[in-house]
Amino acid sequence: MYIYKAAVVGAGAMGAQIAQTISYANLPVVLKDVNETLVQKGLEAARKIYLRHVEKGRMQPEEAEQKMSLIAGSTTYDPFGDVDIVIEAVPEHLELKQRVFKELDPVTPAHAILASNTSSLSVSAIASATSRPGKVVGLHFFFPAHVMRLVEVVAGLDTSQETVQDMIAFGETLRKIPVRVKECPGFLVNRLLFPYLNEAACCLQEGAAPAMYIDQMATSWGFPMGPFVLMDALGLDIVADVAEVLHDGYGPRMSPARLLRLLVEQGRKGQKTGAGVYNYSEGWPREDDVLKQAIAQVRRETGVTGTRFSMERLVLTMLNEAALCLEEGICGPNDLETALLAGIGFPADKKGILHWGDSFGLDAAVEGLKRLSAELGFRFWPAPLLKRMVAAGHLGRKARRGMFAY
């Protein structure tokens, strides 16, 4: 099915960026929210993206204005009568999303696809609110949506194959890299990213290293930004919410670091509030006394302190979760690598977490995970796939066979 007209529900940062991305592909799009103030704020955010294109010489003012004219604001569902797709981009609460999808059912054409930009919630549960579950799909853009190229296409239990194929084609129309992902809590990228971020938070709250040092080590390793700068940019409250979804889905091995929720409870939600892990009041990130007091409180509560920091501690958790994803058939190894490279900026020279594992040595990875498991807990226990591969001599590059053949 070709998409002739789209709509986005939710004119916040993500919704505005998604609408701008659609208009950039020369498709008309309606941007809806509950009141005119929010709609106008969303339209202005989209306009600023085009203005930056003009300022950088990437686009003529006339072209920018023409594309901007393709975005229409609305506070009602009146313009939804002829849309081919609606992308929901409201806050990450299941009940709210279900209410929106229930409202969309009678106001959109029967052929219209209803997509959710959810980053971790069940697409199947969202689809249960409609009479067309076969037309409901997860279409997860990454922040900022107008820059990040990856889009996760997530099929729920009832999503039709035709709907999935239509969304892959739509993603390509938007000049994105669509990756089909089997439904699971956190889908693919967040499921792999969270253990890395959470382990960084564990290192911080346990006194393994200061936040600045951990961030510097991560960027030296090749990541575009450190885990704490990233969490503050995403929103510490959003990170903590996703952490709880993953914990609910996977149990104790995904137990969130206590420090994350504690900081949120103190109103520190990241850059948007002026403080998260870091304090930004002076124009740059710095560790302050509030952070130090929060760390001290966590140590009193948990009794865990004085652990050791290493980048392997962070990255091996990601490799282990990647192996579990492969075992569960969430996606194939090539799509997994593509998703990490395009979705979180995994270091390009390492070609992805699976390629890194092959270079590091899967036997060394298993030994490292066992050692960390003995020191820090069973969240590091090696995935069965890794252990089977080592037992079979599939050790990575040195054996010319591992996650990939060499």
C-alpha positions in Angstrom: 0.0 0.0 0.0 1.3 3.4 -0.9 1.1 6.2 1.7 -0.4 9.3 0.3 -1.2 11.1 3.6 -0.1 10.6 7.1 -0.9 11.8 10.6 1.0 12.0 13.9 -0.7 12.1 17.3 1.4 13.9 19.8 3.1 17.2 19.0 6.0 16.8 21.5 9.6 16.6 20.5 9.4 13.2 18.9 6.0 13.8 17.2 7.2 17.1 15.7 10.4 15.5 14.4 8.5 12.6 12.9 6.1 15.0 11.2 9.0 16.9 9.8 10.6 13.7 8.6 7.4 12.8 6.7 7.1 16.2 5.1 10.7 16.1 4.1 9.8 13.1 2.0 7.1 15.3 0.3 4.1 13.7 2.0 1.3 15.7 3.6 1.0 15.1 7.3 -1.4 16.2 10.1 0.2 16.9 13.5 -2.4 16.6 16.3 -2.4 17.3 20.0 -5.0 18.1 22.7 -4.7 21.9 22.5 -3.6 24.7 20.1 -0.6 25.7 22.3 0.9 22.2 22.0 0.2 22.0 18.3 1.8 25.4 17.6 4.8 24.4 19.7 5.2 21.2 17.6 4.9 23.1 14.3 7.5 25.6 15.5 9.9 22.7 16.4 9.5 21.3 12.8 10.0 24.8 11.3 13.3 25.2 13.3 14.6 22.0 11.7 14.0 23.4 8.3 15.5 26.7 9.3 18.7 25.0 10.3 18.8 23.3 6.9 18.5 26.7 5.3 21.2 28.3 7.6 23.6 25.5 6.7 23.0 25.9 3.0 21.4 22.5 2.6 18.1 23.9 1.3 16.7 27.0 -0.3 14.2 29.0 1.8 11.5 28.4 -0.8 12.0 24.7 -0.7 11.9 24.7 3.1 8.7 26.7 3.1 7.1 24.4 0.6 7.9 21.3 2.7 6.8 23.0 5.9 3.5 23.8 4.2 2.9 20.0 4.0 2.5 19.9 7.8 -1.0 20.8 9.0 -1.8 21.3 12.7 -5.0 20.1 14.3 -6.6 19.7 17.8 -9.3 17.3 16.5 -9.5 14.1 14.4 -11.4 15.8 11.6 -8.6 15.7 9.1 -8.0 12.0 9.7 -10.7 10.8 7.4 -8.4 10.2 4.4 -5.1 9.3 6.0 -3.2 6.1 5.1 -1.2 5.9 8.3 -1.3 7.4 11.8 1.8 7.4 14.0 1.1 7.7 17.7 3.8 9.6 19.6 2.2 10.3 23.0 4.0 9.6 26.4 5.0 6.1 27.2 2.0 4.9 29.2 0.1 1.9 28.0 -3.3 3.1 29.1 -2.9 6.4 27.3 -1.7 4.7 24.1 -4.7 2.3 24.2 -7.1 5.2 24.7 -5.6 7.0 21.6 -5.8 3.8 19.5 -9.4 3.3 20.6 -10.2 6.9 19.5 -8.4 6.4 16.1 -10.4 3.3 15.2 -13.7 5.0 14.1 -12.1 8.2 12.7 -9.7 6.7 10.2 -10.3 4.7 7.0 -10.5 0.9 7.4 -7.4 0.5 5.3 -5.3 2.9 7.4 -2.3 1.5 9.4 -2.1 2.5 13.0 1.5 2.7 14.2 2.9 3.3 17.6 6.3 5.0 18.2 6.5 3.1 21.6 10.1 2.3 22.6 9.3 -0.6 24.9 5.6 -1.3 25.4 3.7 -4.3 23.9 2.4 -3.6 20.4 0.0 -6.5 20.9 -1.5 -4.9 24.1 -1.9 -1.6 22.2 -3.5 -3.4 19.3 -6.1 -4.9 21.6 -7.8 -1.5 21.9 -8.7 -1.6 18.2 -11.0 -3.6 15.9 -8.1 -3.9 13.4 -5.1 -5.5 15.2 -3.8 -6.8 11.9 -3.2 -3.1 10.9 -1.4 -2.2 14.1 2.4 -2.1 14.2 5.3 -0.7 16.2 7.2 1.9 14.2 9.9 3.0 16.6 11.9 6.1 15.6 15.0 7.1 17.5 15.7 10.5 19.0 16.3 12.8 17.3 14.0 11.3 14.7 15.0 13.7 11.9 18.6 12.7 12.3 18.7 9.1 13.4 18.3 6.7 10.5 17.1 3.6 12.2 13.4 2.6 12.5 12.4 -0.6 14.3 9.4 -2.2 12.7 7.7 -4.4 15.3 5.0 -6.9 14.6 2.5 -7.7 17.3 0.8 -11.1 17.7 -1.9 -10.1 15.2 0.0 -7.8 12.8 -0.3 -8.9 9.2 2.7 -9.6 7.0 1.3 -7.1 4.6 1.4 -4.4 7.3 5.0 -5.1 8.1 6.0 -5.0 4.5 4.1 -1.7 4.0 6.0 -0.2 7.0 9.4 -1.4 5.7 8.6 0.3 2.4 7.4 3.4 4.2 10.5 3.6 6.2 12.6 3.5 3.1 10.5 6.2 1.6 11.5 8.4 4.6 15.1 7.6 3.8 15.4 5.5 7.0 16.9 2.1 7.7 14.0 -0.1 8.7 14.8 -3.3 10.7 12.1 -5.9 11.4 12.2 -6.9 15.0 10.2 -9.6 16.8 8.1 -8.2 19.6 9.7 -8.4 23.1 10.0 -6.0 26.0 12.3 -3.1 24.8 12.3 -4.6 21.3 16.0 -4.7 20.1 18.0 -1.5 20.6 16.7 -0.6 24.0 17.0 -4.2 25.2 20.7 -4.1 24.2 21.3 -0.5 25.3 19.8 -0.7 28.8 22.2 -3.3 30.2 25.1 -1.1 29.1 23.6 2.0 30.6 22.4 0.3 33.7 25.8 -1.2 34.4 27.4 2.2 34.1 24.9 3.4 36.7 25.8 0.4 38.9 29.5 1.3 38.6 28.7 4.9 39.7 26.6 4.1 42.7 29.0 1.4 43.9 32.0 3.8 43.7 33.8 1.9 40.9 34.5 5.2 39.2 33.2 8.8 38.9 30.6 9.6 36.2 33.0 11.8 34.2 35.6 9.1 34.1 33.1 6.4 32.9 31.9 8.8 30.2 35.4 9.5 29.1 36.3 5.8 28.9 33.2 5.2 26.9 34.0 7.9 24.3 37.6 6.7 24.2 36.3 3.2 23.5 34.4 4.7 20.5 30.9 5.6 21.6 29.7 9.0 20.4 28.9 10.0 24.0 29.2 8.6 27.4 26.4 6.7 29.1 25.5 9.4 31.6 25.5 12.2 29.0 23.2 10.0 26.9 20.9 9.2 29.7 20.6 12.9 30.6 19.9 13.8 26.9 17.2 11.1 26.6 15.7 12.1 29.9 16.5 10.2 33.1 12.8 9.8 33.8 12.3 8.1 30.4 15.3 5.8 31.0 14.0 4.9 34.5 10.5 4.1 33.0 12.0 1.9 30.3 14.2 0.2 32.9 11.0 -0.8 34.8 9.4 -2.2 31.6 12.5 -4.3 31.0 12.7 -5.4 34.6 9.0 -6.5 34.5 9.7 -8.3 31.2 13.0 -10.1 32.0 13.1 -10.3 35.8 16.0 -9.9 38.2 18.8 -9.8 35.6 17.4 -6.5 34.4 17.0 -5.0 37.9 17.5 -1.2 37.5 20.3 0.6 39.4 18.6 2.3 42.4 20.4 5.5 41.6 18.3 6.1 38.5 14.9 6.3 40.2 16.4 8.1 43.2 17.6 11.0 41.1 14.3 11.2 39.2 12.4 11.2 42.5 14.5 14.3 43.4 13.3 16.0 40.2 16.6 15.4 38.3 15.3 14.3 34.9 18.2 15.3 32.8 19.1 18.2 30.6 15.5 19.2 30.2 15.3 20.0 33.9 18.8 21.4 34.3 20.1 18.4 36.2 20.1 14.6 36.0 23.2 12.6 36.7 25.0 15.8 36.0 24.2 19.4 36.9 24.0 21.7 33.9 23.4 25.0 35.7 26.8 26.4 34.7 26.3 25.5 31.0 28.3 22.2 31.0 27.9 18.9 32.8 29.4 18.6 36.3 29.0 16.2 39.2 27.6 18.0 42.2 26.9 17.4 45.9 23.3 16.2 45.2 24.7 13.4 43.1 27.3 12.5 45.7 24.6 12.4 48.4 22.4 10.2 46.3 25.3 7.8 45.7 25.9 7.7 49.5 22.3 7.0 50.1 22.3 4.1 47.6 25.4 2.6 49.2 23.7 2.7 52.6 20.6 1.0 51.2 22.4 -1.7 49.2 25.5 -2.2 51.2 27.4 -2.6 47.9 30.5 -0.5 47.5 34.1 -0.6 46.2 33.5 -2.6 43.0 35.9 -2.3 40.0 35.2 -0.5 36.8 36.1 -1.7 33.3 34.6 -1.1 29.9 34.4 -4.9 29.5 31.9 -4.8 32.4 29.7 -2.5 30.4 30.1 -4.0 26.9 30.0 -7.7 27.9 26.5 -7.2 29.3 25.5 -5.9 25.8 27.1 -8.9 24.1 25.4 -11.3 26.4 22.0 -9.8 25.8 22.7 -9.8 22.0 23.3 -13.5 22.2 20.0 -14.0 24.1 18.2 -12.0 21.3 19.7 -14.3 18.6 18.6 -17.3 20.6 15.0 -16.0 20.8 14.9 -15.1 17.1 14.3 -11.4 17.8 16.2 -10.7 14.6 19.2 -12.0 12.6 22.9 -11.1 13.3 23.2 -8.7 10.4 20.1 -6.8 11.4 21.3 -6.7 15.0 24.6 -5.1 14.0 22.8 -2.6 11.7 20.4 -1.6 14.4 23.2 -0.9 16.9 25.3 1.0 14.4 22.4 3.2 13.1 20.4 3.3 16.4 22.9 4.2 19.1 26.1 5.0 17.1 27.9 1.8 18.2 31.6 2.4 17.2 31.7 1.9 13.4 35.3 0.6 13.5 34.1 -2.3 15.7 31.3 -3.1 13.2 28.8 -4.0 15.9 28.7 -5.9 19.2 28.8 -9.3 17.6 31.8 -8.5 15.5 33.5 -7.0 18.6 32.7 -10.3 20.4 34.3 -12.3 17.6 37.4 -10.1 17.8 37.6 -10.2 21.6 37.2 -13.9 21.5 34.0 -15.6 22.5 35.9 -17.9 24.9 37.4 -14.8 26.6 33.9 -13.2 26.7 32.5 -16.3 28.4 35.3 -16.4 31.0 34.9 -12.6 31.6 31.1 -13.0 32.1 31.7 -15.9 34.5 34.2 -13.9 36.5 31.9 -10.9 36.7 29.0 -13.1 37.6 31.0 -14.5 40.6 32.0 -10.9 41.6 28.8 -9.0 40.9 25.8 -11.3 40.5 24.0 -13.6 38.1 23.0 -10.8 35.7 26.4 -11.6 34.0 25.8 -15.3 33.7 26.8 -16.3 30.1 24.0 -16.8 27.6 23.5 -20.5 26.6 24.3 -19.7 23.0 27.7 -18.3 23.9 28.6 -21.3 26.0 27.5 -23.7 23.2 29.6 -21.8 20.7 32.7 -21.9 22.8 32.2 -25.7 23.5 31.9 -26.2 19.7 35.1 -24.3 19.1 33.3 -21.3 17.5 35.6 -18.8 19.2 35.5 -15.9 16.8 38.1 -14.5 14.4 40.9 -16.6 15.7 39.0 -19.8 14.9 37.6 -18.2 11.7 34.1 -18.9 12.9 32.0 -17.3 15.6 29.0 -15.1 15.3 30.1 -14.7 11.7 32.3 -16.8 9.4 35.8 -15.4 8.6 
